[in-house]
Amino acid sequence: MRLLLALLLLAGLAGSAAAQTLTLAGRNGSRQVTAAALLADPATREVTIAADPVYRRAMTYRAIPMADLLKRLAVGDDDYVQARATDNFSVGIPARLLEGGPDAPAEAFLAVEDPARPWPPIPGKADGKSAGPFTIVWRLGARTAVSSEYWAYRLAALAATDSPFKRWPALGVAASVPAADPVRRGLDRFVAVCMACHRFAGAGEAEQGPDLATPMNPVDYFRPEALRKLLRDPASVRTWPDLKMPAFGPDALPDSDIDAIVAWLAYKAAERKK
């Protein structure tokens, strides 16, 4: 009887891994892969992340280098990879950044949850679920950081796309805006940090948060100091049971980046009124 139960348990775990699928859409077509197939892939190895920001501690994963996956998907150097999660989170990550190898300051991996060794629930999440079955993790060198939104978890699909600036040109700023103007930096940071949850005048894919241009731009109803405080720590301005927007520490979003995002929002608000 014990042997039968053990066999049934193993069969259930194998079936669970097989049932967990990730859609991979490259320039050479689209296909689905199972967690079981990725766990068995020769390129998959054990990776330890010293300070995982999702779990807020060191984590060890079974993971495959993103550089290896991108080669199989024929992703171009100028492409972005849209990481789409099961909860409508959707972030575009530059392929060049994901292609970084062991000698690069940032090396990305697709971690795959093994049903035989399930990950713990995400701290602070009321649903009690893990970050699996698929999540992007980063092994970072000293003094290296990537956008906190690039640690995308609970993934359902990875898709090669054009850059957000090419897909949604209305996000851009006029050619007359100087290269060093904070407005340009604000656009870059908005795309890297905010578009994972918000659209802007319809531009974007995410649906976790409201569109930040429709019907009003935040600069139209927040004073600048209040908007900066909201971007730093939303719960310090307003809170409700279903609040999803996290606080951003200075390491993840320096004051200069917050100022730049506000400058870009103000630029787009003024542009709309012309």
C-alpha positions as CSV (number, residue, x, y, z in Angstrom):
1,M,0.0,0.0,0.0
2,R,2.8,2.4,0.9
3,L,4.5,1.7,-2.4
4,L,1.3,2.3,-4.3
5,L,0.8,5.6,-2.5
6,A,4.4,6.6,-3.2
7,L,4.0,5.8,-6.9
8,L,0.7,7.8,-7.0
9,L,2.5,10.8,-5.4
10,L,5.3,10.7,-7.8
11,A,2.9,10.4,-10.7
12,G,1.0,13.4,-9.4
13,L,4.1,15.5,-9.1
14,A,5.2,14.6,-12.6
15,G,1.7,15.4,-13.9
16,S,1.8,18.7,-12.1
17,A,5.1,19.7,-13.7
18,A,3.8,18.6,-17.1
19,A,0.6,20.6,-16.6
20,Q,2.5,23.8,-15.9
21,T,3.2,25.4,-19.3
22,L,5.0,28.5,-20.5
23,T,4.3,30.0,-23.9
24,L,7.5,31.0,-25.7
25,A,6.9,33.3,-28.7
26,G,10.0,34.1,-30.7
27,R,10.8,35.6,-34.1
28,N,10.8,32.0,-35.3
29,G,7.4,31.0,-34.1
30,S,5.5,30.2,-30.9
31,R,5.4,27.1,-28.8
32,Q,4.6,25.9,-25.3
33,V,7.0,24.2,-23.0
34,T,6.3,22.4,-19.8
35,A,8.0,22.9,-16.4
36,A,9.0,19.2,-16.6
37,A,10.7,19.7,-20.0
38,L,12.6,22.7,-18.7
39,L,13.6,21.0,-15.5
40,A,15.1,18.2,-17.6
41,D,16.8,20.5,-20.1
42,P,20.6,20.0,-20.2
43,A,21.1,23.8,-19.8
44,T,19.2,23.9,-16.5
45,R,21.3,24.2,-13.5
46,E,21.2,25.1,-9.8
47,V,21.4,28.9,-9.2
48,T,21.7,30.7,-5.9
49,I,20.4,34.2,-5.6
50,A,22.0,35.9,-2.6
51,A,19.3,38.5,-2.1
52,D,16.1,37.7,-3.9
53,P,13.8,40.8,-3.7
54,V,10.6,38.8,-4.1
55,Y,11.4,36.4,-1.2
56,R,13.6,38.9,0.7
57,R,16.2,36.3,1.4
58,A,18.7,34.0,-0.4
59,M,17.0,31.5,-2.7
60,T,18.3,28.5,-4.7
61,Y,16.5,27.6,-7.9
62,R,16.6,25.2,-10.8
63,A,17.0,27.6,-13.6
64,I,18.0,27.9,-17.3
65,P,20.0,30.9,-18.5
66,M,17.8,33.4,-20.4
67,A,20.6,33.8,-22.9
68,D,20.2,30.2,-23.8
69,L,16.4,30.5,-24.2
70,L,16.7,33.7,-26.4
71,K,19.0,31.9,-28.8
72,R,16.4,29.3,-29.3
73,L,13.8,31.9,-30.0
74,A,15.9,33.9,-32.5
75,V,15.5,37.1,-30.5
76,G,17.4,40.0,-32.0
77,D,19.7,42.3,-30.0
78,D,17.4,45.3,-30.4
79,D,14.3,43.3,-29.4
80,Y,12.5,43.4,-26.1
81,V,11.1,40.3,-24.3
82,Q,7.6,40.8,-23.0
83,A,7.2,38.9,-19.7
84,R,3.5,38.3,-19.2
85,A,2.3,37.0,-15.8
86,T,-0.9,35.3,-14.9
87,D,-2.2,38.3,-12.9
88,N,-2.0,40.8,-15.9
89,F,1.4,42.1,-15.0
90,S,3.4,42.6,-18.2
91,V,6.8,44.1,-18.5
92,G,9.1,44.5,-21.5
93,I,12.8,43.7,-20.8
94,P,15.6,44.6,-23.2
95,A,16.9,41.5,-24.9
96,R,20.5,42.9,-24.6
97,L,20.1,42.9,-20.8
98,L,18.7,39.3,-20.7
99,E,21.5,38.1,-23.0
100,G,24.2,38.9,-20.4
101,G,26.4,35.9,-19.8
102,P,28.5,34.8,-16.8
103,D,31.0,37.7,-17.4
104,A,28.3,40.4,-17.6
105,P,27.3,42.5,-14.6
106,A,23.8,41.1,-14.7
107,E,23.0,37.5,-15.7
108,A,19.3,36.5,-16.1
109,F,17.8,33.1,-15.5
110,L,14.3,31.6,-15.9
111,A,13.7,29.7,-12.7
112,V,11.4,26.7,-12.8
113,E,9.5,25.5,-9.8
114,D,9.9,21.8,-9.2
115,P,6.7,20.2,-7.8
116,A,8.9,17.9,-5.8
117,R,10.5,20.9,-4.1
118,P,7.9,23.6,-4.2
119,W,8.9,27.2,-3.4
120,P,7.5,28.9,-0.3
121,P,4.6,31.4,-0.5
122,I,5.6,35.0,-1.4
123,P,6.0,37.0,1.8
124,G,3.2,39.5,2.2
125,K,0.9,38.0,-0.4
126,A,-2.5,37.1,0.9
127,D,-3.1,34.3,-1.6
128,G,-0.4,32.1,0.0
129,K,1.0,31.1,-3.4
130,S,4.6,30.9,-4.6
131,A,6.3,32.9,-7.3
132,G,6.1,29.9,-9.6
133,P,5.9,28.0,-11.7
134,F,8.2,30.3,-13.7
135,T,10.1,33.4,-12.6
136,I,12.9,35.6,-13.9
137,V,15.8,35.9,-11.5
138,W,19.1,37.8,-11.7
139,R,22.6,37.1,-10.5
140,L,24.0,40.6,-10.1
141,G,27.6,41.8,-9.8
142,A,28.7,44.4,-7.3
143,R,27.1,47.8,-7.7
144,T,24.8,46.4,-10.4
145,A,21.0,46.7,-10.3
146,V,18.1,46.1,-12.6
147,S,14.6,47.4,-12.4
148,S,12.7,45.7,-9.6
149,E,9.9,45.0,-12.2
150,Y,12.4,42.8,-14.2
151,W,12.2,40.2,-11.4
152,A,8.9,39.0,-13.0
153,Y,7.2,36.0,-11.4
154,R,4.2,33.7,-12.0
155,L,4.9,33.9,-15.7
156,A,2.6,32.6,-18.3
157,A,4.5,33.7,-21.5
158,L,7.7,35.2,-22.8
159,A,7.4,36.9,-26.2
160,A,9.9,38.7,-28.5
161,T,8.6,42.2,-29.4
162,D,9.8,45.5,-30.8
163,S,10.8,48.0,-28.2
164,P,8.0,49.8,-26.3
165,F,9.2,53.1,-27.9
166,K,8.6,51.5,-31.4
167,R,5.4,49.8,-30.4
168,W,3.8,52.9,-28.8
169,P,5.5,56.0,-30.4
170,A,3.0,58.3,-28.6
171,L,5.0,57.7,-25.4
172,G,7.9,59.6,-26.9
173,V,9.1,63.2,-26.6
174,A,9.8,65.7,-29.2
175,A,13.2,65.7,-31.0
176,S,13.8,69.2,-29.7
177,V,14.0,67.9,-26.1
178,P,17.7,67.8,-25.2
179,A,19.3,64.4,-24.7
180,A,20.2,65.3,-21.1
181,D,16.7,66.6,-20.2
182,P,15.2,64.7,-17.2
183,V,12.0,64.2,-19.3
184,R,13.9,61.7,-21.4
185,R,15.2,59.9,-18.4
186,G,11.6,59.9,-17.0
187,L,10.3,58.2,-20.1
188,D,13.0,55.5,-19.8
189,R,12.1,54.9,-16.1
190,F,8.4,55.0,-16.7
191,V,8.8,52.2,-19.3
192,A,11.1,50.1,-17.0
193,V,9.2,50.6,-13.8
194,C,5.6,51.8,-14.3
195,M,4.4,50.1,-17.5
196,A,4.6,46.7,-15.9
197,C,1.3,47.6,-14.1
198,H,0.0,50.7,-15.9
199,R,-0.9,51.8,-19.4
200,F,-0.6,55.3,-20.6
201,A,-3.3,56.6,-23.0
202,G,-3.8,53.0,-24.0
203,A,-0.1,52.3,-24.6
204,G,1.1,49.1,-22.9
205,E,-0.2,45.7,-22.1
206,A,-0.6,45.7,-18.3
207,E,-3.9,45.8,-16.5
208,Q,-3.0,45.6,-12.8
209,G,-3.3,49.4,-12.3
210,P,-5.2,52.2,-13.9
211,D,-4.3,54.0,-17.2
212,L,-2.2,56.9,-16.1
213,A,-3.4,59.3,-18.8
214,T,-7.1,58.5,-19.0
215,P,-9.2,60.3,-18.0
216,M,-6.6,62.5,-16.2
217,N,-2.8,62.5,-15.8
218,P,-1.6,62.2,-12.1
219,V,0.0,65.7,-12.3
220,D,-3.5,67.1,-12.9
221,Y,-4.7,66.0,-9.5
222,F,-1.6,65.5,-7.3
223,R,0.7,68.2,-6.1
224,P,4.3,67.4,-7.1
225,E,5.4,66.6,-3.6
226,A,2.4,64.3,-3.0
227,L,3.0,62.5,-6.3
228,R,6.7,61.9,-5.4
229,K,5.5,60.5,-2.1
230,L,3.0,58.2,-3.8
231,L,5.7,56.9,-6.1
232,R,8.1,56.3,-3.2
233,D,5.5,54.6,-0.9
234,P,1.9,54.4,-2.0
235,A,0.7,53.3,1.4
236,S,1.9,56.5,2.9
237,V,-0.5,58.5,0.8
238,R,-3.5,56.2,0.6
239,T,-4.2,52.5,1.4
240,W,-7.0,50.0,0.9
241,P,-7.2,46.2,1.3
242,D,-6.4,45.4,-2.4
243,L,-3.4,47.8,-2.6
244,K,-0.9,46.2,-5.0
245,M,1.6,48.9,-5.8
246,P,4.8,48.3,-3.7
247,A,7.0,50.9,-2.1
248,F,10.3,51.6,-3.9
249,G,13.4,52.1,-1.9
250,P,16.1,54.5,-3.0
251,D,18.2,51.7,-4.3
252,A,15.4,50.6,-6.7
253,L,14.2,54.1,-7.5
254,P,16.4,57.0,-6.6
255,D,14.9,60.4,-5.9
256,S,16.4,61.6,-9.3
257,D,14.4,58.9,-11.1
258,I,11.2,59.9,-9.3
259,D,11.8,63.5,-10.2
260,A,12.4,62.4,-13.9
261,I,9.1,60.4,-14.0
262,V,7.2,63.3,-12.6
263,A,8.9,65.6,-15.2
264,W,7.8,63.2,-18.1
265,L,4.2,63.0,-16.8
266,A,4.1,66.8,-16.6
267,Y,5.5,67.0,-20.1
268,K,2.8,64.6,-21.5
269,A,0.1,66.5,-19.6
270,A,1.2,69.8,-21.1
271,E,1.5,68.2,-24.6
272,R,-2.1,67.0,-24.3
273,K,-3.4,70.5,-23.5
274,K,-1.8,72.0,-26.6
